[in-house]
Amino acid sequence: MIRIFTGDDRIRAQNDIVKILGKNYEIIEGTDLTPEILPTIFYGNSLFATERNILIRDLSANKSVYDKLPEYLDTPHNIIIQEIKLDKRSNTYKAIKDKTEIKEYKIPEDPNFRRVFDIYKTAKINGPKAVKICEEIKQNEDPIMFFGLVVSQALKDYASRQGTKEKRVLRELAKLDLQLKTTSHEPWLLIESFLLRLSSF
């Protein structure tokens, strides 16, 4: 049986690989294969067992081999093909999608990711509201990483409109950066103070 695991969460995928194939399985790099060797992999027996457990990595990167995959779906072996991403428009994908198990492993997106950017936009017009949003997410965010995102947003503003306000925001961020590096004040307190003042710049 062939299974295809795809996605960027390789840790979860690896856990399932071990559950299905066990701890002792063959690992084959798909990029190293040639079409001539495929019958040996998909139908050949090993010296020690008639049923083999095989992990093939990144097969779709080797187009001449990947295109042959539909010919081997009746393999008697336990085979998992692991890919970062599959091209769902390809003829090979269309030929195999209903005939084999395809499982996607995506790293869940941080629910606060978009809100981090919204805080800066909100602070430009309503500091107290921005601080309130900040209070809701800061338990799960690193203040220095958050500060870096604020700086990146301010730089984008400056690149699109190099006005007096944009310049002042960058000067204030430079001061805040120095404070974060040299004072013992709680970082979030300094950042929230900046957010409260941002609309008045």
N, C-alpha and C positions, 0 to 999 in steps of 0.2 A: 504494500500500500504506500502511496505517495501522499505526503502532506506538505503544504507550503506555509511557512511562517514568515510573515512580513511585518515591517515596522521598525521603529527606532528604539523600542523598549526591549533591548536584548537581554536584560536580566530576567524579566518575566518569561520571555521566550525560552531562555536557557533552562529555567526551572521545568517548563513543560517538556523540553527536549529530553531531559534526564528522566522524567516520569514515563515517557513513552519508549525511549530507546535504552534506558538503563544507564549505568555509569561507564560501561565499556562499549563504545561504539566507534565505528570508523569515521574519520573526518576527511572529506575530500574538498579541495578548493575548486570551485567551478571554473575559474579562469584558467586552470591548468589542463582542462580536459580537451580531448579531440573527439569528433563524432565516432571514430573507429573504436574507441575504448568503451563506449556506452553499453554495448551488450554485456561486456564483462562486469560492469558495475550493477546494472539492473537485473541481469539474469544469472550471472556467475555465482557459484557457491564458493565458500571459503573451505579451507582444510578441516575446520573444526565445527562448522554448522551449515545446515542447508538454508537456514533463514538468517539473513544478515541485518544488522542495525547500522544505518548509514546516515550521516549528516553531510549534506552538500551545501557549501556556502557560496553565495553570489553567483549562481548559475546563469542568471539572466544577463550578466555582464559579458558572457561568452555567447554571442548571438548564434553562431553556427551550431553550437551544441544545444542551446536553449530551444531553438526551433525544432529540434528532434524530440523534445520531451513528450509530446502527445503519443509517440510510438511506443513509449515504455510505461504507460499507466497501469498495465497489468502485471507489473513486477511482483514477485512473491515476497520480496524483502520489505522491511520497515524502513522507509526512506523519508527523511525530512529535508526539504530544501529551504534554506534560510536566506531571505532577501531583505535588504533595507527598504526597497520600494519596487513595486511591480507596475509595469506599463499596462494598464487595463485596456488600452486601445490596440495592443499587439494581437496578431493572429494566434500566437501561441497561447496567450491568456484566454482568448475567446474559446479556444479548442479544449482547454483543460478546466475552466472555471466550474463547470457543472459535473465534472467527473472526478474531482479530487477535493479534499478538504483544504480550504484556504483560511488561515486565521491571522488576523491583524493585531499587532501589539504596538499600541501607540502610547508614548509617555503622556500622561494626562497634563493638559495645560493648566498652569497655575491660575486659579480663578481671580487672583488679585492682579495679574499681569496688566490687564487693560486699565484697571482702576488706578494703578500707579501713575500712568500717564494722565488720567483724568484729573488727578489731584492738582497737578501743575496748572492745567487749563482753568480749573475752578478757582484756584488761588489768585489768578490774575484779575478776577472780578469779585470774588467773595472769599476772603481769607478764613473767617470762622467756619464756613461750610467745608473748605478744603481740609482744615484741621480735624473736623469731625470725621471725615472720610479716612483721614490718616490714622486716627485713633482706632478705627475698625480693622485696619490691616497691619498695623505696625508690629503686632505680636508675632507675625509670621514673616516679617521682612527684615533684612539687614539694613540699618540706617545709612551706612556708607554706600552700599549698592543703590539704595533709594536716592541718595544725594547725587550719585553719578547720573541717574536717569533724569533728575531735575536739571542738572547741568546740560545734558544732551538736548533737552527740550528748549532750554534758554538759548543754546547755540543755534538751534534750528530757527528760532524766532529771529535771532540777530542776522542770520544768513538771508532771511527773506525780507527783513525790514530793519535797516541799521539806523533806527531812531534813537532819540535821547533815552527813552524808557528802556529799550533793549540793552543799551550800553550800561545804564545804571544797574539793571538786574545782574549783568555779568560782573560788575564791580562788587556788588553785594555778595554774590556767590563766591567770589575770590576771598572776601573777608570771612565768609562762613567756612570755607575750606580751611583757612588758617586756624580758625577757632576750633574746628573739629579735630585738627591735628595737634593743637597745643594746649587746649584747656581741659579741665577735668569735668566740665559740665556734661550732663547726659545728652548724647547726640540728638535724640529725638526732640528734646526740649529746644535745642538750637534750631533744628530744622523747622519745627512748628512755629517758632518765633518768626523765622524768615517767611513762611507761608502766610502768616497773619499780616505781614507788612507788604507783601508783594503787590497787592492791588493799589497801594498808595504811591508806588514808584513812578 
